[in-house]
Amino acid sequence: MGKREYAEKLYGSFDIIFDMEKQDPESITCTGLITNIHTGVKKLMQKNIDPYDFFMSRIDMLRQCVIIGDEIGGGIVPIDEFSRRWRDETGKLYQALAREADIVDRIFAGLALRLKG
């Protein structure tokens, strides 16, 4: 089971999905489901926008959303500095969002693990 399928199982289908891979993160709205947040972090960094500040300034809106992102911190550490910073900034953001969230689930190999809530 994928992350989106799991979210729909818990919360029902989402009429509108904000996909940060396909849309500009700066136009974010709470549509019920926000996907590819890790890609949004990368796009913001490429524009020299601090991802942590960006998302935390919108935390009240984000509390109403289901947020999905990929784990990018595992495996071999990238050689280039930008990719290392991207991993670090994404992890920092995930930690902050998890602190603010009522429920945090991790999906790994199709299995769900409730971490909080």
ABEGO torsion letter per residue (X at the ends): XBAAAAAAAAAEBBABBBBAAABBAAABBBAGBBBGAAAAAAAAAAAGBBAAAAAAAAAAAAAABBBBBBBAABEBBBABAAAAAAAAAAAAAAAAAAAABABBBBBBGGBBBBABX
